[in-house]
Structures are given as C-alpha cells and as structure tokens.
Amino acid sequence: MSTTQDLVTALKKELKTAQMTYADLARAMGMAESSVKRMLAKGDMSLSRVDEICRALKLDFADLARRVADAQPLLREMTAEQERAVVADKKLLLVAICVLSQWTLEQITAAYRLSEAECVTCLVQLDRIGIIELRPLNRYRLKLAKTFRWRPHGPVMNYFRDHALLDYFAGGFDGSGEGLLLVHGSISRALAPIFVERLQRVAQDFAQQHQTDQKLAEKDRGGYTLVLAMRGWEFEAFGRLRR
C-alpha cells in the first residue's frame, strides 16, 4: 500500500501541474497558508486530510492512491522470510505460482480444488507478504519485476529442488512444443554473462507471450514450464576421473 508520504509527494506534483499556489489551496481548505505549507512540508497528515486536499484539487483519492502504488519500485527478489512464508503452505505456494502467471481468481478456482474463500485467503496472505497488491473484486497488481527470480538458494528453489526437479526431468520432452537441450563447452569467462542475459530475455519473451495469449480460447492454450539454466558444472562421476 502507498504510504502517506508517497501520497503527499504526489499531491505536491499535482499542485504544480494544476498551477495552484499554497495560498489557493489554503483558501479552498479554509486554512492559513502557513499551516498548509507546514503540513505539506512535514508530510505527516491523516488520510482524511489527504482526501480533503484531493477534493480541493478535484482529484479522486482512490485514483491517486492507485497511481502512487503503481509507481512503486517492483521487487526483483524477495527476502528469505517472504519465501519461507510462501512455501509454508502448499495451497499458498500454488496460488503464488498462479499469480506469477497473472491468473485470475476465477481461473485458479476453475483449475484447482480450491474454494473461492480459500483462494481469497491466499491472495490476502500474498498481499501481506508483498507479492501482490490486492484490489477490489479480488483483482490484484503483481509487485514483482519482469526480471524477478526466486532466491538461488532460498526456500522456494530448495523446495522445488527437493520435490519437483526429478518429476520435471522425468518427462521425455518429446511432445509437440517440447524439447530438452544439454550443451557443454568451454567459453570465455567474459562472454558467459552475455549468455545468461540471453536466457533472461527468452524467459521475458515467454512471460510476455503468456500475457498476450490470455485472449485465446482455453482450448487453444497449453500449460508449459520453461526451465533455463547455465552454471559452471561437471558431472560428479566425470570429475572423479580428472587427473
């Protein structure tokens, strides 16, 4: 949620945009100009006072709060505490994965054995954790950047290593639109980060395509999981044979 200080900063910008002086605002609010200046300088005021200033500026308070929230920096990574909270409840983890793909509440409850009440409870928890900002009618804004990644050795990745990795790679990768490539080689250490950036762009392209294809009928879409990885590694059995 937006802090009062964020709202006050936005109101100052709106004052300049509207070309309204402190004196104009003071008259509209029935206050002394010095009091208005002091109030805005401190940024310490009640939400009702913020709403009063909005009315003087002919602004909608909810719209201002939404714009301020949308301008907040997006998370590229969560804290270990946030991730632990996500994996502590398997239903919450499921809903977290779904919101990362921008699923609606209706889509989640249609696909999984979760009641609407259970799903809403999970959305409230994700809002509290900081992954989403919950909005009216159970809609939400994702607070994660496009470059977001789970912590490499954090609770979520450890969970998937322990419970999902073998299940994922047990597949044949021979279906339509499936594939598994394993490439090994020695390249310049200076160029290695460039390949990682390329992998990140592929991931972003995949995420963007997911958003674009939400307008298609469900029968024309399929659920896919893209795993991209690159690390300095040698199979342990081969390493034992090194001189």
C-alpha positions in Angstrom: 0.0 0.0 0.0 1.1 3.6 -0.5 2.5 5.5 2.5 1.1 8.9 3.4 4.5 10.4 2.5 4.2 8.9 -1.0 0.7 10.4 -1.3 1.9 13.8 -0.1 4.8 13.8 -2.6 2.2 13.0 -5.4 -0.1 15.8 -4.2 2.8 18.3 -4.4 3.3 17.3 -8.0 -0.4 17.7 -8.7 -0.3 21.2 -7.2 2.4 22.2 -9.7 0.5 20.6 -12.6 -2.7 22.4 -11.6 -0.7 25.6 -11.2 -2.3 26.1 -7.8 -0.4 28.0 -5.2 -0.3 27.2 -1.5 -2.5 30.3 -0.9 -5.1 28.9 -3.4 -5.1 25.6 -1.6 -5.3 27.2 1.8 -8.4 29.2 0.7 -10.0 26.1 -0.7 -9.5 24.3 2.6 -10.3 27.2 4.9 -6.8 27.1 6.5 -3.9 29.5 6.9 -1.3 29.4 4.1 1.4 28.8 6.7 -0.5 25.8 8.1 -0.8 24.3 4.6 2.9 24.8 3.9 3.9 23.3 7.2 1.5 20.3 6.7 2.9 19.5 3.2 6.5 20.0 4.3 6.2 17.5 7.2 4.1 15.1 5.1 2.5 13.9 8.3 -1.2 14.1 8.0 -4.3 11.8 8.2 -5.8 10.1 5.2 -8.9 12.2 5.6 -6.7 15.4 5.3 -5.2 13.9 2.1 -8.7 13.3 0.8 -9.6 16.9 1.6 -6.6 18.1 -0.4 -7.7 15.8 -3.3 -11.1 17.4 -3.3 -9.6 20.8 -3.4 -7.5 19.7 -6.4 -10.5 17.9 -8.0 -8.7 14.6 -7.8 -10.1 11.2 -7.0 -8.4 9.9 -3.9 -8.6 6.2 -5.0 -7.2 7.1 -8.4 -4.3 9.0 -6.8 -3.5 6.1 -4.4 -3.6 3.6 -7.3 -1.2 5.7 -9.4 1.2 6.1 -6.5 1.1 2.4 -5.8 1.7 1.6 -9.5 4.8 3.9 -9.4 6.4 2.0 -6.5 9.6 0.0 -7.4 8.9 -3.6 -8.3 10.7 -6.4 -6.5 13.4 -8.3 -8.3 13.8 -10.7 -5.4 12.0 -11.5 -2.2 13.5 -11.8 1.2 14.2 -15.3 2.7 11.4 -14.6 5.2 8.9 -13.8 2.4 9.8 -17.0 0.6 9.6 -19.1 3.8 6.0 -17.8 4.3 5.1 -18.8 0.7 6.4 -22.4 1.0 5.0 -22.9 4.5 1.5 -23.6 3.0 1.3 -25.6 -0.2 -2.0 -24.0 -1.3 -0.4 -20.6 -0.8 2.6 -21.7 -2.9 0.2 -22.9 -5.7 -1.7 -19.5 -5.7 1.7 -17.7 -5.7 2.8 -19.6 -8.8 -0.6 -18.8 -10.4 -0.4 -15.1 -9.7 3.1 -15.0 -11.2 1.3 -16.1 -14.4 -1.3 -13.5 -13.9 -4.2 -16.0 -13.4 -7.5 -14.5 -12.1 -9.2 -15.9 -9.1 -11.8 -17.5 -11.4 -9.1 -19.3 -13.4 -7.4 -20.6 -10.2 -10.6 -22.0 -8.7 -11.7 -23.5 -12.1 -8.4 -25.3 -12.5 -7.7 -26.5 -8.9 -9.7 -27.8 -5.9 -9.7 -24.5 -4.1 -12.8 -22.8 -2.9 -13.2 -19.1 -3.6 -12.9 -18.4 0.1 -9.6 -20.4 0.3 -8.2 -18.6 -2.8 -9.2 -15.2 -1.4 -7.5 -16.0 1.9 -4.3 -16.9 -0.1 -4.5 -13.6 -2.1 -4.8 -11.7 1.2 -1.7 -13.5 2.5 0.2 -12.7 -0.7 -0.8 -9.1 -0.3 0.5 -9.1 3.3 3.8 -10.8 2.2 4.3 -8.2 -0.5 3.9 -10.2 -3.7 0.7 -8.6 -4.9 -1.4 -5.5 -4.1 -5.0 -6.8 -3.6 -7.6 -4.6 -5.2 -11.4 -4.5 -5.2 -13.3 -7.5 -6.7 -10.4 -9.8 -5.8 -8.2 -8.3 -8.6 -4.6 -7.6 -7.9 -1.4 -5.9 -9.1 1.7 -8.0 -9.2 4.5 -6.3 -7.3 7.3 -8.3 -8.9 9.6 -7.0 -11.8 9.9 -8.8 -15.1 13.4 -9.7 -14.0 12.1 -11.3 -10.8 13.7 -14.5 -9.7 13.4 -16.7 -6.7 16.5 -16.6 -4.4 19.0 -19.1 -5.9 19.4 -20.9 -2.5 16.2 -19.7 -1.0 13.3 -21.6 0.5 11.3 -21.7 -2.8 14.1 -23.0 -5.0 15.1 -25.5 -2.3 11.6 -26.8 -2.2 11.5 -27.3 -6.0 14.9 -29.0 -5.9 13.6 -31.4 -3.3 10.1 -32.0 -4.6 9.8 -31.1 -8.3 13.1 -31.3 -10.2 13.2 -35.1 -10.7 9.5 -35.1 -11.6 10.1 -32.4 -14.2 13.1 -34.1 -15.9 11.5 -37.5 -15.8 9.5 -36.5 -18.8 10.5 -37.5 -22.4 10.5 -33.9 -23.7 9.3 -35.4 -27.0 5.8 -33.9 -27.2 4.7 -31.1 -29.5 6.3 -27.9 -28.4 8.7 -29.7 -26.0 12.4 -30.1 -26.0 15.5 -30.6 -23.9 18.9 -29.4 -24.8 22.1 -30.2 -22.9 25.1 -28.4 -24.2 28.6 -28.4 -22.6 31.6 -26.4 -23.7 34.4 -24.1 -22.6 33.9 -20.4 -23.4 35.4 -17.1 -22.4 34.6 -16.1 -18.8 33.9 -12.6 -20.1 31.2 -13.9 -22.5 29.4 -16.2 -20.1 27.3 -13.4 -18.5 26.1 -12.5 -22.0 24.6 -15.9 -22.5 22.9 -15.6 -19.1 21.4 -12.3 -20.3 20.1 -14.1 -23.4 18.4 -16.7 -21.3 16.8 -13.9 -19.3 15.4 -12.4 -22.5 14.0 -15.8 -23.5 12.3 -16.0 -20.1 10.8 -12.5 -20.5 9.6 -13.3 -24.0 7.9 -16.4 -22.7 6.2 -14.4 -19.9 5.1 -11.7 -22.4 3.7 -14.3 -24.7 1.7 -15.8 -21.8 0.1 -12.4 -21.3 -0.6 -11.9 -24.9 -2.2 -15.3 -25.3 -4.7 -14.9 -22.5 -7.2 -13.6 -25.0 -7.2 -17.0 -26.8 -9.7 -19.7 -26.0 -8.6 -22.2 -23.4 -8.6 -25.0 -25.9 -6.0 -23.1 -27.9 -3.6 -22.7 -25.0 -1.4 -25.3 -23.2 0.4 -25.1 -19.9 4.1 -25.2 -20.3 7.0 -24.8 -17.8 10.2 -23.3 -19.2 13.4 -24.0 -17.3 16.5 -22.1 -18.3 19.9 -22.7 -16.6 23.6 -22.1 -17.0 26.3 -22.8 -14.5 29.9 -23.9 -14.2 29.4 -27.6 -13.6 30.8 -31.1 -14.4 29.0 -34.4 -13.8 30.4 -35.7 -10.5 31.3 -39.1 -12.0 33.4 -37.4 -14.6 35.0 -35.1 -12.1 36.3 -38.2 -10.1 38.2 -39.2 -13.3 40.1 -36.0 -13.6 43.8 -36.1 -13.2 
